[in-house]
Amino acid sequence: MSVSSSRVVVGLSGGVDSAVSALLAVRAGYEVHGLFMANWDDEDAHCSVAEDFQDARAVARELGIPLHRVSFAAEYRTRVFENFLAEYRAGRTPNPDVLCNREIKFGRCLEHARRLGADILATGHYARLQRGPGGMELHRGSDPDKDQSYFLHAVPRAAFERVWFPVGELVKTEVRALARAAGLPVFDKPDSTGICFIGERPFREFLAGYLPESPGPIETPEGARLGTHRGLAFYTLGQRGGLEIGGRRGGAGEPWYVAAKDVAGNRLIAVQGPDHPLLTSRRLRASTLNWLTEPPARGEDFAAEARVRHRQETEPCSARLAAADLLEIDFPRAQRAVTPGQFAVLYRGSLCLGGGIIESTAGAVNHVVGQATSATL
């Protein structure tokens, strides 16, 4: 990617991807500054901020670039974490990484980079930016196993005019090889997994520190009592295990899966078998839309591919803009565990068209409902 600024600020996270991004920026001849961003409480024993900062310092020292540090912890709690808790209280399953990219990394952090005298913010995301007829376009990264375009779809398109993804054309093995050859101390550092503020602790343990347990019945779709749940927030659609109803068997004796949440009745609906029809949907509705290309004409069907979760292969679909902020997507093939609160992201080939928050589904069951009953949109 061609950049117009002589000074590039690289978001140094302490990982190998951002380290190689800084390396490539230095090799390209830019004046490079590193910026370490802290988004969570440094004193949280489960958070790796302190260790990551030391790794970022070591990388900056090796590359001979200055390193700045900034805390967006207050903004993160207000703009990302409070939404995370509110969505779980509502029985939905949010994706804080999408909001973090929109609100913090390519919001507040991009603003901070400009205050440091840079027009361009570079990060270690596996995605590609290309100039198109209508402006900058977001494309999937060259490494299909690491592609992060799903997490970037909610960033305002204008922000990408001032962003660079140096490793977007590379695969992970190439990134590690570059880091090793350059003597960067994080060349073999494991990739971070899970949600940053949870760390390695069990998810239920973390969530219980913020949301009280609210026990209620676990039932079949027909209303037969199976057991008791701890609170709807502690369960995810499609989840197997953790229901503590293993002794209740029926049919072929297959395991139980979470099929729906009845928020009004505080009921968790469970079904047996991974292929149960109530675990699938052929249609969804999404709102809070963000378009990275020209928005489609309202009411007209158009062909695309979609993801309803990260790492999912894109699925052919037919989509239509039903209202200014309402997208309807139909799939020829039923999709498993489509989850309100997660994001539906549209593609055409490698190009990311945009997406929105999944509000409801149809074709099998409304998965977060007042009553867990069949419904159509």
N, C-alpha and C positions, 0 to 999 in steps of 0.2 A: 504493500500500500504506500502511496506517495503522501508524505506529510509536509505541511507548509511551514511548520514552526522549527526554529533552530533549537529550541528547548523543549524537551519531552519529559514529562513527569510520568514515572512508571510506578504503578501501585505494587509495592513489594510486600507480599503477604508472608514471606518466610518459606514459601514452597518453591519447587523447582520450576514450575511453569512461569511464574512472575520473574524468577531469577534469569531465566533464558530470555524472556522478553526484554529485560534490561540489557542483557548481553547483546542482543541483536540491535537494540537501539544505539548502544555505544559503537558497535561495529559499523552501523550505518552513518556514523559521523555526527550524530546529534549531541548537543549538550544535554546530558541526562541527569535528572535528579530522581532519587527514590522517595516514595512516600509510604510510610507504614500507617495503616488505618486501624484503630482499635474501636470495636463496636460493642464490647461487652465489658463487664466488671473485671478488672485485672485481678481482683482478690478471689474470684470464683475458682475454687480448687480444681474444678473440672474443665476450666477454660485454658487454652494453650497460648493466650496472648503473650505472656512473658517469654516463653520459649520461642515463639514465632518471631518476636521482635529481635531476639538475639540472633536468630538465623538470618533475618533480614539485614541486620548490622554486618554480619560476616560476609554476606553477598556484596553489600555496598562497599565494604572495605576491599574485597578482592577486585571489584571492578573500578575502584577509585572514584566513586561518585558520592555526592552528599546524600544523606538520608534524613528526611523530615519525619516527624511523628505527629499524628493528630488523633484526637478522640471524638468519635461521633456517637458515643454510647447513649447520650441523652436523646439525640435525634432517632437513634435506632429503637430505643424503647418506645418512643412516641409514635413513630411512623411505621414500624415493623412489628415489634413485639406485642404491643397492645392489640393490634389487629389479629395477630396470631392467637392470643388468648380469647378474644371476642369470637372468632370463628369456631374455636373448639367449644366454647360455651353454647353456641348455636347448633352444635351437632355436626359441624362441617369439618373438613380437613384442609387447612391452608398450606400454602407453600411459601415460607418466609424468604427463600432464596430469590424468588421472583421479585418480591417487594424490596428486598435489600438492593438488588441491582437497580431498580427504578428509582428508589428514594435516596439511597445512600451512595453506592459506588458511582453511578452515573447521574447523580443528583448533587448531593453535598460534596462528595469527593471531587467531582469534575469542577465544581465551583472553586474548591480549595486549590486545585491544580492551576487554575487561571490566576489566582492570587499569588501563586509562586512564580508567575511569569511565563507559564506555558500555555500554548493554545491546544496542545494535544495531550490527552491522558492515555497511556498504554497500560494494558492489563494482560494477564496470562490466560484469558478466556480462549477456549477452543471454538472459535467462530471466525467468519470472514466478512469483511466489509468491501463492497464494490460500488463504484459510482454507476448509477443507472440514469435513465432519462428523467426521472422525477426526483432525483436526489440519491443519498446514500442508501444502499440496500444491505440487509442482513442475510447472510448465507450460512448454511451449516458448515461446521469445521471439517477439515479434510480427514480427521480421524473419527470414523463413525462411532467408536466406543467412547470417545471423550467429548463429542459435540455438545456445546452448551447453549445453542441458539434457543432452545426451549426456555431457559432461564432468563434470556435477554429480550424476549418478545415484547415485554411491557415497557421497555425503555422508550421514551419519546424519540421519534425518528430524528428530530433535529439534533439530539445529543450525539448521534453517531457521526455528525460532521466533524466532531472534535475528539474522536476516539480512534485507537489503533490496537489491533490484536496481532502482535507479531508472531505468535505461535499458531495462528489459525490455519496456516497452510501446512503445518507439520503434524506428524503422528507422535504419540507419546515416546516411543522408542527413540525417535530422532531427537526429541527434546532432552531426554536423559543423556544421550550420547554427546550432545553439544555441551551440556553442563559438565559432564565428566572430563571432556577434552579441555575445557576452559578452566578446570580446577575449581569449579564452584562447589562450596562445601555441602550443598543440599542436593547433589546430583542423585543420591539414592534415598532421599527422604520419602517416606511413604505418603501417598496421597491422603488428604483429609477425607473423612467420610461422615455422613450424617449432617445434622444441623449444627452450625458452629457453636451456638450458645448451650447446646445440650452436651456436647462432647461425647465421651464414651459411657456415660451413665445410662441406665435403663430409662427409656422414654416415659414409662408410667411413673417412675420415681420422680423424674423432673417435673412432669405435669402436675403431680399431686401436691407439689410445693406451692402451686398457684391456683389450682382449681380444687374445690372440695369434692369428695366423693358424693355421689347421688345415686344410691342403689335403686334398681328397678328390675322388672321381670325380663328374662330372656324367653322369647316365645317363638313358636313356629308361625308361618304366615296364617295358619288356620286358628291361631290363638291358644294352642297347647303350651302349657308352662314347661320350660326346660331347666330353668335355674335363675340365678340372680346376677346381674351385672353390677360393676362398681360405679358406673357413671358413663353416659354415652360418649363423653369426650375421650375416654380411654380406649376406644375401639375404632377400627378403620374398616371401611367396606372391603369385602373380600378377604378379611383377616381369617386365618386358620390358627387355632391355638389360643390359649389364654381365656377361653370361655368357661372352662371348668365344668363342662357338661359331657365329658367323654363317656361317662357311664350311660348316658341316654342314647340308645341306639334304635334305629328303625330301618326299614328297607334293607339295603345290602350292608348296613353297618358302617357306612362311610363317615368320614369326619365332618364336623359342623363348621360352617362358614358364616361370617356376618354378611347379611344381605341388605339390611335397611335399618334406619334409626327412626323411630316414632318419637319425635321430640315432645309433642304435646302430651303423649301418654307415658313418656319416659320408658319406652319399651325398646329393647334390642331384638331385631328379627333375625333368626338364624335358620339356615337350610343345610341339608346334607349333600355332600358331593361337590367337587370342583366345577362340574358342568351343569349345575342346577340352573334352569332358565332365569330364575330371579336374580342371578348374579350378573346377568348381561343386559345390555341396552343397545338399541339401534339408533336412537335419536337423543340429542341433548340440546339444551339451550344455554347460551353463555352471554354474559353482560360485562360491563366495565371494559369495553373493547378498546384495543389499541391497534391501529393500522400502521404498518411499516411500508405499505404501498398505497396506491390510490384506492380508497374504499370502494367496494362493489356497489353497483346500482341496487337500490332498495327493492326487495321483492323478487329479484331475478335469481334463479338457481345458477350456481357456477361450480365447476369441478375443481377439486383440490385434494390434498392429502392432509391428514390431521394426526396429531398426537394428543392423547389425554393424560399422559404422564411422561416424565423424563425416561430416556432409554428405550421407550417403546418404538418399534418400527412404525414409520408413517403408514397410515391406513387410507386407502381411497375413500372419498366421501363426496357428498353433494351438500353444498352450503348455500344459505341465503341470508341476507340482511333483512330480517322481518320488521325491524324498527331501527331508529337511530342508534340505539345501544342494546340491540338484541339480535344475536346470531343464532340461527338454527342449523344444526349439522345432522345429516342422515348418513348412516353407514350401511353398505350392502351386507357387511359381515358384522354380526353382533360383537360388541366390545365388552370385555369383562371388567367389573368393578369400576365403572365410571363414577367418579366421586365429586359431589358438590363441594366447592371450595378450592378444588384443584383447577388447573388451567387447560383449556382446549386451544391448541396452537395450530394454525394452518400453514401449509407449505405448497409450493409448486416447484417440484424438483428440489434443488438446494435452496431456493429462495424462501425466506420466511415472510409470509404475508401479514402476520399479526395474530392476535388471539384475544381471549377473554376468560373470565372466571366462570366455571361451570355452575349453573344455578339449579338445573333440574334435568332429569332424564325421563325417557319413556320407552316403551317397547317391552318392558318387563315389569318394572316397579319404580315408583318414585322413591329414591334411596334415602332422602332426608325429608320426612313428611309429617303432617299432622296425624295421618293414619297410613299405615303401610299397606296400601291397596294398589291394585293395578291402575294405570292411568295412561292417557294419551295426551299429547300436546295439541 
